[in-house]
Amino acid sequence: MAKENKQYQYLSKINSPTELKQLPVEALPTLCNELRQFIVEELSHNPGHLASSLGAIEITVAVHYVFDTPTDNVVWDVGHQAYAHKILTGRREQFHTNRQFKGLAPFPTPQESEYDSFIAGHASNSISAALGLQIGSQITQHNNHTVAIIGDGAMTGGLAFEGLNNTSMFKNDMLIILNDNQIAIDPIRGGFTQYLVDITTSRTYNKLRYRAYMILKKLHLMTESGRIRVLRFNNSLKTAKQPNNIFRGLNIRYFGPVDGHDVVNLVRILTEIKKHKGPKVLHALTVKGKGYAPAEHSATIWHAPGEFDVKTGERLIYTQEGQPPLYQEVFGETLLELAKQNKNIVGITPAMPSGCSMNIMQKEMPYRVFDVGIAEGHAVTFAAGLAKAGAIPFCNIYSAFLQRSYDNIIHDVAILNLPVVLCIDRAGIVGADGQTHHGLFDMAYLRPIPNLTIMAPMNETELRNMMYTAQNKPQGTVAIRYPRGRGVVPNWRKDFEEIAIGKGRLISGDKDAKYAVLSIGHIGNAAHEAIKQLGRDDIVHYDMRFLKPIDKEIIEHVGKQCKVVFTIEDGVISGGLGSAVLETLADMQLYPKVVRIGIDNQFIEHGSTKELYALLGMDAEGIAKKIADNLNN
């Protein structure tokens, strides 16, 4: 934990918004600087989401200074901009445990603090959730204020627009703060971003409008709803160049744009806005990484930079010679290689070009890579349209985010049997981002869908070959799931080989063995190590490769030959590989003992992948123990 010393003149004394409110407003800029220094120091050795939180500090301080949290609700979107919120709401002493095993959660959640009004792991849910909280408080006659703080590109998500539309339909007094830094992880692309730019360029009109409003209010010429009683003056305002405004079009009061780093002015504006009835939007312009020069200059890199030297801004990247690559790097390099061979291949990503390494192809072929913003459902349907027109779309979406496009996969892709390649990054346990980001459900929710082929590579070379095989498949959707992190094959770049659809492969052991291990995906490497630790020659290990269509020949063989069959998967066991094996055996009327190793019915906390696999008994040692416990039973 960073040592508290005299440089934290104010921050050291604040354990809740109650202490914050005791400060004079003139002290808030100093407090904001202290928060910045504290966050930079802490994250330099305990990595997390740096740039987003630095950019939202003044908004955070102003909101807690003006509103009465936790009685008033503050809903964050996205959660990685909320570190200052955590620090000001009683978690400063524990902040050094942020994202660590058994430490503070990586994102706001009511499971951790009453100040966290709603969960904030995924983007674009704040307006909908806040509207529910606001109307709910009216129904229960609590009449709390509700603030939704949406930023880091989350306004590109369809759910945000659905919530915005609904906000205009129902009577409510909700405030939406649009933290506009014009970037998510990577720069935001799309019409709405340009639209916000157009709004910000009309400063003359906005200043005139706000000043006129204040004058009219003092003269009692403004109604509660914000309508001007003097028609002639209202018409005179229209002579100013007025920008198109989606918020006013939806009958939502619009304020801004304002400087999101002028905390004193934000307090003044929020104090005034708090009195108004009806839904409102405050448009605040901020700089991602504000106050720390390296983060301001390279916001994408410093979104989550890992460990770094505070003084020099040097990121501390620990590498070893000959280390295997990241799976995402293999994906990115292979996609470019395939795209050079096949002119019909295109790439699609929902705001994650650098995260999934599609930026490698984007750099060389920008016209064939489409970053659609935080819009997973649109990404899948857009891919369907491309495939219907004859293109071969590789649509890369993180496993936890793919959940939001389930209907699109069924309705727009699978029913039409379209050749879309779903590249499911971050499948399985992902580590410190925790329960909202673990990719544990994709195999279970994709397996029932017709016209879908589902495969998972055990290593980097297998990933290359699966991508090569997928682009050669003329019909049907292919889903390829692979984990976050490094593989196991340093020399992974080999000539492409097509894989027979629905066929697994023998990894070790004799086909006449009494016990069988059937694994799928990267976790097969832990299974292989577990079998070696046991040192037995009566265990056969198959890498199934395909969840669907599953290799029935292997299952029939082990069903007839083996006393115990172990299934191992990096996902929920309800509906995954274990379920598929059991169903296939039952259809064949074969009934060996089947032991399923995977994630049971629970959400998994945050921590390093090593810690979490050990906790779940799914590292090599844990798998070896589970196998040993069932060999002679």
Buried (B, 14 or more C-beta within 10 A) or exposed (E): EBEEEEEBEBBBEBBBBEBBEEBEEEBBBBBBBBBBBBBBBBBBBBBBBBBBBBBBBBBBBBBBBBBEBBEBBBBBBBBBBBBBBBBBBBBBEBBBBBBBBEBBBBBBBEEBBEBBBBBBBBBBBBBBBBBBBBBEBBEEEEEBBBBBBBBBBBBBBBBBBEBBEBBBEEEBBBBBBBBBBBBBBBBBBBEBBEBBEEBBEBEEBBEEBBEBBEEBBEEEBBEEEBEBEEEEEBEEBEEBEEBEBBBEEBEBBBBBBBEBBBBBBBBBBBBBBBEBEBBBBBBBBBBBBBBBEBBBEBBBBBBBBBBBEBEEBEBEEEEEEEEBBBBBBBBBBBBBBBBEEEEBBBBBBBBBBBBBBBBBBBEEBEEBBBBBBBBBBBBBBBBBEBBBEEBBBBBBBBBBBBBBBBEBBBEBBBEBBBBBBBBBBBBBBBBBBBBBBBBBBBBBBBBEBEBBBBBBBBBBBBBBBBBBBBBBBEEBBBBBBBBBBBBBBEEBEEEBEEBEBBEBBEBBBEEEBBBBBBBBBBBBBBBBBBBEBBEBEBBBBBBBBBBBBBBBEBBBBBBEBBBBBBBBBBBBBBBBBBBBBBBBBEEEEBEBEBBBBBBEEEEBBBBBBEBBBBBBEBBBBBBBBBBEEBBEE
